Amino acid sequence: MSVATAVWIPLAGALLIALTGRWPNVRETITILTAITLAAFVYSVGVEVTAGGRPTAMLGELLPGVSIGFKVEPLGLMFGTIASGLWIVASLYSIGYMRGNKEHHQTRFYVCFAIAIAAALGIAFSANLLTLFLFYEILTISTYPLVAHKGDAKTIAAARVYLGILLATSIGLFLPAIIWTYHAAGTLDFVQGGILAGAVSGPALGFLLALYVFGVGKAAVMPVHRWLPAAMVAPTPVSALLHAVAVVKAGVFTIVKVIVYTFGIDHLFAEPSSAWLTYAAAFTIIAASIVALRQTNLKRMLAYSTIGQLSYVVLAAAILKPLSEIGAAVHIVAHAFGKITLFFAAGAIYTASKKTELHELAGIARRMPWTMTAFTIGALSMIGVPPTAGFVSKWYILAGAFQSDNYFAIFTIIVSTVLNAAYFLPVIFLAWLQPEQTPQKKDHGEAPLFIVVALTTTALLTLGLFFFNQPLIDLEAQVVGRGER
């Protein structure tokens, strides 16, 4: 079966969901079955990749030497596995959330969600920059109706900010970078070791890198980050899609893939003009953490936390050492598990109690122990405390920084870890150890069962990655040339 099937499965699911919208139980059953089918297919592809294969499918040539095509390598397999696997959990969560909050336009929601997953798989398995760019744009457009789901004036305005920034950066910066790359190298294929050595060097290389980093707005490197807090007007399942399953992961995945397969780690390391990326990532990490520290709304705090955590991946990639590149890949997974858990918990709190502000969470763990246990695990992973996944990824990033004697990166990680603790630990303390202080909007316990099952599952995955990470590390070691040539 062609690797392109990974894109066709969710698209076929979207069509069936649209046709069965009048029957909610059938619609949601199709959603779950499509997600399971996709995950099973990606698993079968993963078996081949792990064994050394590189499944490939070419759909047609648009330019001399440039096709719309797919090729699965370890980094893409990792992203595809995250997107397909978490779609199952996110679908279960969405059923509980959308029904529990009596949301309108549920069929449109599930259709757009499926299209977004198809786009994410297209990005993950793209064989070249042109294919990646096309699916990158599809992902932006398909998520706009999800961000604008509520439909009121405030939501529409925020959704336009989301769409405007992502389209402006991709068309104005990302696309010119791709055109420049094609002109310089004569190809857009992703190649181990890169394609730009001998083609672009000196200050021009640093400028081309900037076009990519800021053109890939989904990575939210400051100042191209305002779309992400603006998108918090969306329902919580959409926030989970944005922050953990597809959108921001597509951004940092693209940055890492361009560094490894377009520029080449060795080529960038030899060029001083690329050093600015370390400082841009560090600034974003620290600044976003400080802004998160000042937030009073739970989802906005999590949004700025995401901005900072994404730049951990960018910082790790910019260190340009094998251990840090592995750390970048592992942090994509660790952040996916931890952050989706946090957003699931935020949505559970809203569904059960309609609480959105931090001060309202005093004592809520007594009413919602499962939810707040999951929240605590996710928060500890964001800080990097063992035994959570975030500790593993930070360990590898720090190891890479020591490997290159990059003390600035080491200092950044230490300071940001303290800041992460400063805004997450008070919430945990408030929820578990403080008495309820605000009048209850309604007597409540846990959120609906599907929501609790979903957030418990992702919390367990966050713990599980701490203990069972070696297969992922071995796979991603191939990305930096320790297994693939």
C-alpha positions, 0 to 999 in steps of 0.5 A: 500500500502506498505511503500516500495512503496516510493522507487519503485515510483521514480525507476519506474519513472527513468525507464520511463524517460530513455525510453522516453529520445528522447521526451523531453516534455514527459520525463519531464512530467513523471519527474514532475508526478513521483515527484507529485505521490511520494509526495502524497504517502509520504503525505498519510504515514505522515497522518498515522504517525501523528496519531501515526502509524508506517508503516512497511515493511520487504523485507527479512532477511540477518542476524539473526535479521537483515532484509532489511526493512522500518519503518516510524517514525517522524524523517524519515517522516520529511526527506522523506517529504523534499526529495519528496516535494522539488523534485517537485520544483527541477524538475521544476527548472531543466527543466528551467535550463537544457534547458536554458543552453542547457545542454547535457545528459539531460535524464541521468541527470533526470534518476540519479536524480530520483534514488537519490531520491529513495535512499533518501527515502530508507534512510529516511524510513529505519528500521535499520542501514543495510538498511540505509547503503545500500541506503546511498551507492546507493545515493553516486553512483547515484549522481556521474554521476550528479557531473561529468555531464559536462564531462571535465577533471576538472569536472571528477577529482572533481567528483572522489574526491567526490566519493572517500571521500564518499566511503572511509569514509562509507566503512572504518568507517561507516560500521565497526561501524555498524558491531561493533554495531551488535556485541555489541547489537545483533541488528541493529534496530532503537529503541526509547532510543537506543540499546547500553546502557549496551553494549558499554560504556566509551572510547569505546563509544566515539570511536564508536561515532567517527566512525559514525560521520566521517564515515557518510561523507555526514554530512561534519564534518571537516576534512571529508568535501572536497568532498562538495566544490569539487562537486561545478563543477556540474550544479546548480540543482545538487548543490541543490540536494547535499545541500538541497534535498538529499545528505547532508540532508542524512548525518545529518539525519543519525547522528541525527538518530544514536544518538537518536535511536542507542546510545540513548540520555540518554546513551550518556548524561551519558557518558563523552566520547561523549562530543568531538562531541560538540567541533568538530561540533563547530570547523566545524561551525566556520572554515567553516564560516571563509572560506566562508567569504574569498570566491569570487565565489558565489557557493563556498561561498554557499558550505562552508556555507552549511558545517557550517550549517550542523554542526548546526544540529550536534551541536544541536544533541550533546547538548543531550537535548529535545529542541536541538534535536527538533532544529536539526530536524527543522534546517534540514528543515529550511536549506533545504528551505533556501539553495535550494533557494540560489542555485536556485538563483545562478543558475538563475543568471548564466543562465540569465547573466553567472555571477559566481563571487561575484564582478559581482553581483553589481546592479544585483537586478535591472535586477533580482528583483525576484531572488534577493528577493528570495536570500535575504530571503534565506540568512537571513534564514541562518543568523537566522533573523526573519521572516525566518525559520532559526530563529526558528531552531536556537531558539530551538538549543539555548534553548536546549543549555541554558537547559543544561547550555552549554555556549560553544555551545551558544558562538559558535552559536552567533559567527557563526551568526555574521560570517554568516551575515559578508559574506551574508549581503555584497552580499545583499548590493552589489546586491541591493544598488550598481550600475552595475560596470562590463560590461554586458556579455549580456543584460538580465532580469530574468531567464526562468519562471520555474526557477523563479517559483521554487525559489519563491516557496522555498523562500515562504516556508522559510518564511512560516515555520516561521509562521507555524512550530507547526505541525513540532515541535509537530511531532518531539517532539515524536522523543525525547520521548514526544509522542512515547515510 
